[in-house]
Amino acid sequence: MKAIQEALNQFVSIRLEHVAGSMLANSPEYKDLMKDCNQLFSILHDCLPKEYIQTLYDYDTNTTLLQGMVESIMYEQGLKDGVCLNQILSD
């Protein structure tokens, strides 16, 4: 069962990367939001004293990791829901 979970995790990771690279990268709304986030990060970076810069980077890294976890869990649940829906509709 562990091998199946690892294979699923790898599939989800590859699929999310594909979606991000092909679909989100072409979305004007995504590009605008990413630009805004980068500008806000730069403003915070420039305003903070040097001793807090690493904390800002750590925060950014941790929020990115959290977002990745949420996306993976949601994608996996969507797959499970799709299988259940398929079973319901085929009965």
C-alpha positions in Angstrom: 0.0 0.0 0.0 2.9 2.3 0.7 4.2 1.9 -2.9 0.7 2.9 -4.2 0.6 6.0 -2.0 4.1 7.0 -3.1 3.1 6.5 -6.8 0.0 8.6 -6.2 2.0 11.3 -4.6 4.4 11.4 -7.5 1.6 11.5 -10.0 -0.1 14.3 -8.1 3.1 16.3 -8.0 3.8 15.9 -11.7 0.2 16.8 -12.6 0.2 19.9 -10.4 3.5 21.0 -12.0 2.0 20.5 -15.4 -1.1 22.5 -14.6 1.0 25.3 -13.0 3.3 25.4 -16.0 0.7 25.2 -18.7 -2.5 26.7 -17.5 -1.7 29.1 -14.7 1.3 30.6 -16.5 -1.1 31.7 -19.3 -3.7 33.2 -16.9 -3.7 37.0 -16.8 -5.2 36.9 -13.3 -2.5 34.6 -12.1 0.2 36.7 -13.6 -1.2 39.9 -12.1 -1.5 38.3 -8.6 2.0 36.9 -8.8 3.3 40.4 -9.8 1.4 41.9 -6.8 2.8 39.3 -4.4 6.4 39.9 -5.7 6.0 43.6 -5.3 4.6 43.2 -1.7 7.5 40.9 -0.8 10.0 43.4 -2.2 8.4 46.2 -0.2 8.5 44.2 3.0 12.1 43.1 2.3 13.2 46.7 1.8 11.4 47.9 4.9 12.6 45.3 7.3 15.8 45.6 9.4 18.5 43.1 8.3 18.0 40.9 11.3 14.4 40.1 10.1 15.1 39.4 6.5 15.7 35.7 7.1 12.4 35.5 8.9 10.7 36.9 5.9 12.3 34.3 3.7 11.4 31.5 6.1 7.8 32.7 6.2 7.6 32.8 2.4 9.1 29.3 2.2 6.7 27.9 4.8 3.6 29.4 3.2 4.7 28.0 -0.1 5.1 24.5 1.4 1.7 24.8 3.1 0.1 25.8 -0.2 1.7 22.8 -1.9 0.3 20.5 0.8 -3.2 21.9 0.4 -3.1 21.6 -3.3 -1.9 18.0 -3.2 -4.5 17.0 -0.6 -7.3 18.7 -2.5 -6.2 17.1 -5.8 -6.0 13.6 -4.2 -9.5 14.1 -2.6 -10.8 15.2 -6.0 -9.5 11.9 -7.5 -11.2 10.0 -4.8 -14.5 11.9 -5.3 -14.3 11.2 -9.0 -13.9 7.5 -8.4 -16.9 7.5 -6.0 -19.0 9.6 -8.4 -18.1 7.2 -11.2 -19.3 4.2 -9.1 -22.5 6.0 -8.2 -23.3 6.9 -11.8 -22.5 3.4 -13.1 -24.9 1.7 -10.6 
